[in-house]
């Protein structure tokens, strides 16, 4: 099992677009969960974070293989994945993501 955490800086003035993205995913929850199953993703969580006057998204993913999940997502033609890809273009500051290193992973199924 692979895990990944990433801190993504958001472009200024994209607060409304983040709310729209979250609402879209919640409205299309079944399709979004189906795309995650196709990617081998068990958990994908997103958090909005403010640090030093900048806004970020923190993404946590647990998957059979992060590399395979990214490959499958890259080939996907689902409306949810296409919407998410456009969201990234619209809101993410390029080259400013930070990847986390797993230190501890606790839980009943984290053996």
C-alpha positions in Angstrom: 0.0 0.0 0.0 1.3 3.4 -1.0 0.5 6.8 0.7 1.1 10.3 -0.6 0.6 13.7 0.9 1.0 16.9 -1.1 0.7 20.6 -0.2 -0.5 22.6 -3.2 -0.3 26.4 -3.3 -3.4 28.0 -4.7 -3.5 31.0 -7.0 -4.8 34.2 -5.3 -8.5 34.9 -5.8 -9.5 31.3 -6.4 -11.6 30.8 -3.2 -14.9 30.6 -5.1 -13.5 28.2 -7.7 -12.3 25.9 -4.8 -15.9 25.9 -3.4 -17.3 25.1 -6.8 -14.9 22.2 -7.3 -15.7 20.7 -3.9 -19.5 21.1 -4.5 -19.1 19.5 -8.0 -17.3 16.5 -6.5 -19.9 16.1 -3.8 -22.7 16.3 -6.3 -21.0 13.6 -8.4 -19.8 11.5 -5.4 -20.7 8.2 -7.0 -18.8 8.9 -10.2 -15.8 10.3 -8.2 -15.7 7.2 -6.1 -15.9 5.0 -9.2 -12.9 6.8 -10.7 -11.0 6.2 -7.4 -11.8 2.5 -7.5 -10.6 2.3 -11.1 -7.3 3.9 -9.9 -6.9 1.6 -7.0 -7.3 4.4 -4.5 -8.7 3.5 -1.1 -8.7 7.0 0.4 -8.4 10.5 -1.1 -8.9 13.4 1.3 -8.5 17.1 0.6 -8.0 19.9 3.2 -8.0 23.7 2.7 -5.1 25.2 4.6 -3.9 28.8 5.2 -0.3 29.5 6.0 1.5 32.8 6.2 -1.2 34.6 4.2 -1.3 32.0 1.4 -3.9 29.4 0.7 -3.2 25.7 0.0 -4.9 22.4 -0.6 -3.4 19.4 1.3 -4.1 16.1 -0.4 -3.7 12.7 1.2 -4.0 9.6 -0.9 -3.8 5.9 0.0 -3.6 3.5 -2.9 -2.4 0.1 -4.0 0.1 2.0 -6.1 0.3 5.8 -6.3 2.2 5.5 -9.6 -0.5 3.3 -11.2 -3.3 5.5 -9.8 -1.7 8.6 -11.5 -1.3 6.6 -14.7 -4.9 5.5 -14.7 -6.1 9.0 -13.9 -4.0 10.5 -16.7 -5.8 8.2 -19.2 -9.3 8.8 -17.8 -12.0 10.4 -19.9 -14.6 10.6 -17.1 -16.3 13.9 -16.6 -15.1 14.1 -13.0 -11.5 13.6 -13.9 -11.7 16.1 -16.7 -13.3 18.6 -14.3 -10.6 18.0 -11.8 -7.8 18.5 -14.4 -9.3 21.8 -15.4 -9.6 22.8 -11.8 -5.8 22.2 -11.4 -5.0 24.4 -14.3 -7.4 27.2 -13.0 -6.2 27.2 -9.4 -2.9 25.6 -8.7 0.3 27.6 -8.6 2.7 25.5 -10.9 5.9 24.3 -9.4 4.9 25.0 -5.9 3.6 21.6 -4.7 5.4 20.0 -1.8 5.4 16.2 -1.3 5.3 14.7 2.2 7.3 11.8 3.5 5.4 9.2 5.5 6.6 9.2 9.1 3.8 7.2 10.9 0.7 5.5 9.5 -1.6 4.2 12.2 -5.0 2.6 12.0 -6.6 -0.9 12.1 -5.8 -1.5 8.5 -2.4 0.2 8.2 -0.2 -2.9 8.8 
